[in-house]
Amino acid sequence: MSRYRGAVCRQCRRENIKLFLKGDRCFSDKCSFDRKGYPPGENGQKRGKKVSDYGMQLREKQKVKRIYGVSEKQFRLSFKKADNRRGVTGTNLLEILERRLDNVVFRFGLVSSRTQGRHFVRHNHFTVNGRKVNIPSYQIKKGDVVEVKEKSRNVQAIVESLEAVVRRGVPQWLELDKDNFKGMITRVPAREDITLPIQENLIVELYSK
């Protein structure tokens, strides 16, 4: 499966929003978006032309893909699942993306970014309800307990990430037991729990064409 392997800070500049793709670096004065708040490329600092409705819809889809670190194929599959479920398609889509295991370990503060979360999940650092799960897209459910494996609790990246939880905070739909390196999903995330500036209606309009 293809992955973007370029400078991730360029993605934030392309979408004109800080996507927090590099963990603690995004909170420091080294953040490229803060230092270069304009699109990448030789024409990045020039005044942009008017964006069409399709262009706005496409950019919103690209932005959400980059926030959650999923491929085009994964995103389309997630949208199809959301569209086949009852309720509002856009809200369903965000819920599915939020319940990915790589996102949940990031939301708990067990890792510093979703990219790191995906990497650590694949390398068997976490269990779900006591069982090994190494699939980043695994859908977490209400009542599930996500825990750092015993032998992984001295991994420096995990320890440092947990120390930064106070600054980052934990969403209300999650309950973190910091001392025991685990957390529980207390409920399904609601739309108001997702505070990122996402206009999911534009994505629904794009795929409805």
Backbone torsions as a table, in degrees:
resi	resn	phi	psi	omega
1	MET	NA	131.3	-176.4
2	SER	-71.9	145.9	177.9
3	ARG	-134.5	147.1	174.1
4	TYR	-70.2	126.6	-176.1
5	ARG	-120.8	14.6	177.6
6	GLY	-87.6	-168.1	179.1
7	ALA	-71.2	116.3	-174.0
8	VAL	-67.3	-25.0	179.0
9	CYS	-64.0	-25.9	176.3
10	ARG	-64.0	-29.8	179.3
11	GLN	-66.2	-40.4	177.5
12	CYS	-62.9	-44.1	-179.2
13	ARG	-66.9	-35.8	178.4
14	ARG	-65.3	-39.6	-178.4
15	GLU	-89.1	-2.5	178.9
16	ASN	57.9	38.6	178.1
17	ILE	-158.0	144.1	177.7
18	LYS	-75.5	118.0	-175.9
19	LEU	-96.5	-4.1	178.6
20	PHE	54.4	54.4	-177.3
21	LEU	-92.2	-10.2	-175.6
22	LYS	-121.4	27.7	173.9
23	GLY	63.0	-131.4	-174.4
24	ASP	-63.6	-26.1	179.1
25	ARG	-58.7	-32.2	-178.7
26	CYS	-67.4	-20.3	179.9
27	PHE	-95.7	-1.7	-176.2
28	SER	-102.6	174.0	178.3
29	ASP	-76.7	1.1	176.3
30	LYS	-86.8	-5.6	-177.5
31	CYS	-60.4	122.2	-178.3
32	SER	-66.1	-31.3	-179.5
33	PHE	-66.2	-37.7	178.5
34	ASP	-71.0	-33.8	-177.6
35	ARG	-84.6	-29.9	-179.0
36	LYS	-132.8	77.7	-175.5
37	GLY	-81.8	47.2	178.2
38	TYR	-142.3	158.4	-177.1
39	PRO	-59.2	150.7	178.4
40	PRO	-71.8	166.2	178.6
41	GLY	101.5	166.1	-174.9
42	GLU	-68.3	-21.0	179.0
43	ASN	-104.2	13.4	-174.3
44	GLY	-62.4	-32.8	-176.0
45	GLN	-88.8	-3.6	178.6
46	LYS	-80.7	152.4	179.2
47	ARG	-63.3	128.2	-177.0
48	GLY	-78.6	155.4	178.0
49	LYS	-82.0	166.1	-178.6
50	LYS	-61.8	134.7	-177.7
51	VAL	-94.2	134.0	179.2
52	SER	-73.6	168.8	177.4
53	ASP	-60.0	-43.0	178.4
54	TYR	-62.1	-41.2	178.5
55	GLY	-61.2	-40.9	177.9
56	MET	-64.8	-41.5	179.8
57	GLN	-65.3	-42.7	-179.7
58	LEU	-64.6	-44.4	-179.9
59	ARG	-62.9	-37.3	179.7
60	GLU	-66.4	-41.2	177.3
61	LYS	-63.5	-44.1	178.5
62	GLN	-62.8	-39.7	-179.9
63	LYS	-61.6	-47.1	-178.2
64	VAL	-67.8	-38.8	174.9
65	LYS	-56.6	-43.7	-177.3
66	ARG	-73.3	-35.0	177.2
67	ILE	-59.1	-47.8	-175.8
68	TYR	-91.3	-6.2	175.2
69	GLY	67.5	39.0	-178.9
70	VAL	-110.0	155.9	178.8
71	SER	-79.6	170.0	178.1
72	GLU	-60.7	-41.8	-179.6
73	LYS	-64.5	-44.6	178.9
74	GLN	-62.7	-39.5	-178.8
75	PHE	-65.6	-42.7	178.7
76	ARG	-63.6	-40.3	178.0
77	LEU	-64.4	-40.1	178.3
78	SER	-64.0	-41.0	179.1
79	PHE	-65.2	-40.3	179.6
80	LYS	-62.2	-42.2	176.9
81	LYS	-62.6	-42.5	-179.4
82	ALA	-63.9	-39.3	-178.2
83	ASP	-70.5	-28.1	-178.5
84	ASN	-84.7	-8.9	-179.8
85	ARG	-92.5	159.3	173.9
86	ARG	-69.4	155.2	177.9
87	GLY	103.3	-168.3	-178.6
88	VAL	-81.9	123.1	-174.4
89	THR	-57.4	-45.5	-178.6
90	GLY	-62.1	-42.7	178.3
91	THR	-66.2	-41.0	177.4
92	ASN	-59.6	-41.1	-179.5
93	LEU	-61.6	-47.3	-179.6
94	LEU	-65.0	-36.1	178.5
95	GLU	-63.8	-43.5	179.3
96	ILE	-62.2	-42.9	179.4
97	LEU	-66.8	-38.8	179.7
98	GLU	-67.2	-31.0	-176.4
99	ARG	-87.4	5.2	171.6
100	ARG	-63.5	141.6	-177.4
101	LEU	-62.0	-39.8	-179.8
102	ASP	-64.7	-30.6	176.7
103	ASN	-76.1	-39.1	-177.7
104	VAL	-63.9	-42.8	179.5
105	VAL	-66.0	-29.9	174.5
106	PHE	-69.5	-44.5	-179.9
107	ARG	-63.0	-33.8	176.5
108	PHE	-68.6	-25.3	-174.9
109	GLY	91.8	15.3	178.7
110	LEU	-77.8	-18.5	174.9
111	VAL	-137.6	164.1	-174.3
112	SER	-91.6	-12.5	178.7
113	SER	-155.1	164.0	178.1
114	ARG	-67.6	-33.6	177.5
115	THR	-62.3	-45.1	177.2
116	GLN	-65.2	-37.5	178.0
117	GLY	-60.6	-44.9	178.5
118	ARG	-61.5	-42.5	-179.9
119	HIS	-63.6	-45.7	-177.5
120	PHE	-70.7	-34.0	176.9
121	VAL	-63.9	-44.7	-179.6
122	ARG	-64.0	-27.0	-179.2
123	HIS	-96.9	21.5	168.6
124	ASN	62.4	40.8	178.2
125	HIS	-89.2	-10.6	-174.5
126	PHE	-127.7	155.2	172.3
127	THR	-124.0	155.2	174.7
128	VAL	-122.3	117.1	-176.5
129	ASN	55.3	37.7	176.6
130	GLY	83.2	-1.2	-178.8
131	ARG	-111.4	144.0	178.9
132	LYS	-68.1	130.0	175.1
133	VAL	-133.5	120.6	-178.9
134	ASN	-121.9	31.3	178.6
135	ILE	-111.3	109.2	-176.7
136	PRO	-56.8	-33.0	-177.4
137	SER	-84.8	1.6	-179.5
138	TYR	-53.6	131.2	-176.8
139	GLN	-88.1	114.0	178.3
140	ILE	-76.9	142.9	-178.7
141	LYS	-117.2	165.0	176.8
142	LYS	-58.2	131.8	179.5
143	GLY	94.1	-12.1	178.9
144	ASP	-68.2	146.2	177.1
145	VAL	-115.3	120.8	178.0
146	VAL	-103.4	129.2	-173.8
147	GLU	-137.4	144.0	173.2
148	VAL	-75.7	131.5	179.7
149	LYS	-60.7	148.7	-175.0
150	GLU	-53.3	-45.7	-176.2
151	LYS	-74.6	-9.4	-179.3
152	SER	-99.6	-0.6	-174.0
153	ARG	-75.3	-8.9	175.8
154	ASN	-104.4	9.8	175.7
155	VAL	-67.7	123.9	-172.3
156	GLN	-58.0	-40.1	-178.0
157	ALA	-63.1	-37.8	179.1
158	ILE	-70.9	-43.7	179.4
159	VAL	-61.0	-46.5	-179.0
160	GLU	-66.1	-36.6	179.1
161	SER	-66.0	-41.9	178.4
162	LEU	-64.6	-32.6	178.2
163	GLU	-66.2	-24.3	-178.6
164	ALA	-92.3	2.5	-177.2
165	VAL	-60.5	-36.5	-178.3
166	VAL	-57.8	-40.4	-179.4
167	ARG	-73.5	-41.1	-175.0
168	ARG	-81.6	-36.2	-177.7
169	GLY	81.8	164.3	179.4
170	VAL	-123.9	132.7	179.9
171	PRO	-56.9	154.0	-175.8
172	GLN	-67.9	-18.4	-179.8
173	TRP	-85.5	1.6	177.9
174	LEU	-122.1	150.3	178.2
175	GLU	-127.4	113.2	-175.6
176	LEU	-97.2	131.9	171.1
177	ASP	-107.4	84.9	-172.0
178	LYS	-59.5	-40.4	-176.3
179	ASP	-65.4	-29.4	-177.9
180	ASN	-105.7	12.4	175.2
181	PHE	55.6	42.9	179.2
182	LYS	-150.9	167.0	178.2
183	GLY	-153.2	160.0	-178.7
184	MET	-123.8	145.6	176.1
185	ILE	-88.5	109.7	-174.6
186	THR	-83.8	-25.4	178.0
187	ARG	-162.6	168.6	176.8
188	VAL	-73.6	136.5	-179.5
189	PRO	-62.3	134.5	176.2
190	ALA	-94.1	167.2	-178.1
191	ARG	-59.6	-39.0	-178.2
192	GLU	-69.3	-13.9	176.8
193	ASP	-76.3	-18.3	-176.9
194	ILE	-97.5	99.3	-171.6
195	THR	-90.6	-3.4	177.5
196	LEU	-64.0	144.7	-179.8
197	PRO	-73.7	79.5	-177.9
198	ILE	-115.0	132.9	174.6
199	GLN	-108.6	82.7	-174.4
200	GLU	-65.1	-21.1	178.8
201	ASN	-63.1	-30.6	177.8
202	LEU	-67.5	-34.9	179.0
203	ILE	-69.4	-40.8	177.6
204	VAL	-61.9	-41.2	178.6
205	GLU	-64.1	-38.9	-179.9
206	LEU	-62.4	-46.5	-177.7
207	TYR	-79.9	-7.6	179.8
208	SER	-90.1	-4.5	-178.2
209	LYS	-69.6	NA	NA
